[in-house]
Amino acid sequence: MSTFTTRPEITGTYGVAASTHWLASQTAMGVLERGGNAFDAAVAGGFVLQVVEPHLNGPGGEVPILFWSERERRMRSVCGQGAAPAEATAEAFRRLGLEQVPGIGLLPATVPGAFGAWLTMLRDHGTWSLADVLAPAIGYARDGFPLIPRAVQAIVAVQDLFRTQWASSAAVWLPDGRVPQPGALFRLPRLAETYERIVRTAQAEADSRTGEIDAAMRCWYQGFVAREIDHFYRTEQVQDTTGERHAGLLRYDDLARWQPTVEAPLTVDFGRYTLAKCGFWSQGPAFLEQIGMLRHAGLEEHAPQTAGFVHKIAEAAKLAMADRLAWYGAAPGASREAQMALLSDGYLRERWLQVGTAASRTLQPGTAAGQAPRLPDLDVARRTLLTADTRFGIGEPTFAALPPVHEWLEREVFVGDTCHIDVIDRHGNMVAATPSGGWLSSSPAIPALGFALTTRLQMTWLDDGLPNTVAPGVPPCTTLSPSLALRDGEPYMVFGTPGGDQQDQWSPAFFLRHAVHGMNLQEAIDAPAWHVDHFPASFWPRQTTLNRLTLESRFAPVEIDALRGMGHEVVVGDAWSESRMSACTRERDRQGRLLLRAAANPRGMQGYAVGR
């Protein structure tokens, strides 16, 4: 077991926070220091992430949230994944000559759910006012924040699209017609004005904390925000990945009808631990399926940096992700009976028996509750790409790789991920959230609001009758996937990572390094990581890759060779290229006092954990 870490595991008693950006972590900790609870802190930090990581999430995006309420002594899931517009049917897209929902532009928009989800948790469990939790984000947007190099790479990658097609985005992200400098203070004045107007409107309509929060949600989903979205999506036609110009489908009534849902999370046990994830509207159950299979894997016999450890987890991931393709989603074609059967011990034990000593080369969804799996047309990506316009990227955030910054030369293009935040307060309340969508390169900025909307509808299929077929009023099955764990029946850990299809690969491996092999949080995060590609990608153009295993180069050559010998098609990446995990834990010492710990990912030199 490694004893070296890039930074210490944070230990405290008053509060801890960890996220993918230091300003969000410190914002959350600042709220805790001033008497706010974990819910106040997570909301304030989440709104800051929208400003300081604009290439990975935004106000017009979505967020799933898992939390533990110490007062209620229960955990809950908040679905902040917005629904498809009423006009979004498979037939509507086929009439446009499409076999897939485009990856960028106006057509793939869903209701922007992040605002409603954050404020629902704040209203029901927080203590701070709307104005107070929005103040840090408004301040950074109005007065400036350091624009990290990764955000600049995102702007460089799409600057020609902005200059020639998306003028409203050029006005936001190319001030004075120039690409901003990395590290320079950058301002988002129109976004600051939007949030300030919401606060003023809410304060004028209500005289209580909860009343103001409800008024703010009305302002967003039934007020000026909804009207501006409706106008832009009705009247504008913009270029997208089809190479053509299209108007949007999202309307005022879609926003007015939507509200976030709060429900009990799904759970699976693993030894002392109970793991909790969001429902089958997310890929979270794929984590639970892997953990359930790996109960039978004897992982304690394989050290975390060995081929045996990687092989077993990778093969479980292949099976779980095949089930995701066949069974996950909330469309009319979904079977709740089959979905719940996927988490039964009998099913997971049978699935584990399909894992052998050689790498699987086929996509193998399981038969659940006596029902045979049905898959979409996986050849659609090839046909789509024959006529697609990929000059400005694909469905995920796209980045231009920059050499030394002063040269400003574009070399290659690669895709990114999203954001994450974890918080635990001195009372024991816990929050894990994975905000995403509405990134700067997803769709044109709405001029009157200063932000872009989500393109999450690209994660649906146009094949009729599937669990994740596009359907009016139904949320697409999202990759976003925060995690929560109990230990010995007591709340213990909140954790998560950005990474699209990799989220529920990096998270199980991190958890197992910690739970099975006793690594502390920072050791488990810093350890060499990997992911598999063995399924159609969740983002446009949904291309399918089988049996690819991508490893960080810090694995020993003998272990890499052993994995190749097992039949894995191994790709060796950079030494610190996989995973962006963060995590916080709570436990009681012998005197019954809460002891809090936190750790964050060093990759990218951006994520930080704080606490005291």
Salt bridges, closest charged atoms under 4 A:
GLU9 OE1 - ARG597 NE 3.49
GLU33 OE2 - ARG612 NE 2.86
GLU53 OE2 - ARG580 NH2 3.23
GLU62 OE2 - ARG456 NH2 3.08
GLU70 OE2 - ARG73 NH1 3.20
GLU70 OE1 - ARG586 NH1 2.77
GLU70 OE2 - ARG588 NH2 3.82
GLU72 OE2 - ARG71 NH2 3.57
GLU72 OE1 - ARG74 NE 2.96
GLU87 OE2 - ARG251 NE 3.55
GLU91 OE1 - ARG94 NE 3.53
GLU99 OE2 - ARG383 NH2 2.64
ASP124 OD1 - ARG123 NE 2.75
ASP143 OD1 - ARG142 NE 3.10
GLU193 OE1 - ARG190 NE 3.19
GLU196 OE2 - ARG142 NH1 3.22
GLU205 OE1 - ARG218 NH2 3.42
ASP214 OD1 - ARG123 NH1 2.85
ASP230 OD1 - ARG234 NE 2.74
ASP240 OD2 - HIS246 ND1 2.91
GLU244 OE1 - HIS246 NE2 3.77
ASP254 OD1 - ARG257 NH2 3.24
GLU315 OE2 - LYS318 NZ 2.87
GLU315 OE2 - HIS568 NE2 3.97
ASP323 OD1 - ARG351 NH2 3.24
ASP345 OD1 - ARG295 NH2 2.82
ASP345 OD1 - HIS296 NE2 3.53
ASP345 OD2 - ARG349 NH2 3.21
ASP377 OD2 - ARG383 NH2 2.55
ASP379 OD2 - ARG382 NH2 3.00
ASP379 OD2 - ARG383 NH1 3.50
ASP389 OD2 - ARG391 NH2 2.83
ASP417 OD1 - ARG580 NH1 2.61
ASP422 OD1 - HIS420 NE2 2.65
ASP464 OD1 - ARG94 NH2 3.41
ASP488 OD2 - ARG272 NH2 2.64
GLU490 OE2 - ARG73 NH2 3.03
ASP501 OD1 - ARG324 NH1 2.77
ASP504 OD1 - LYS277 NZ 2.99
ASP533 OD2 - HIS531 NE2 3.23
GLU552 OE1 - ARG554 NH2 2.64
GLU552 OE2 - ARG603 NE 2.83
GLU569 OE2 - ARG361 NH1 3.54
GLU578 OE1 - HIS531 ND1 2.75
GLU587 OE1 - ARG487 NH2 2.87
GLU587 OE2 - ARG597 NH1 2.48
ASP589 OD2 - ARG593 NE 2.82
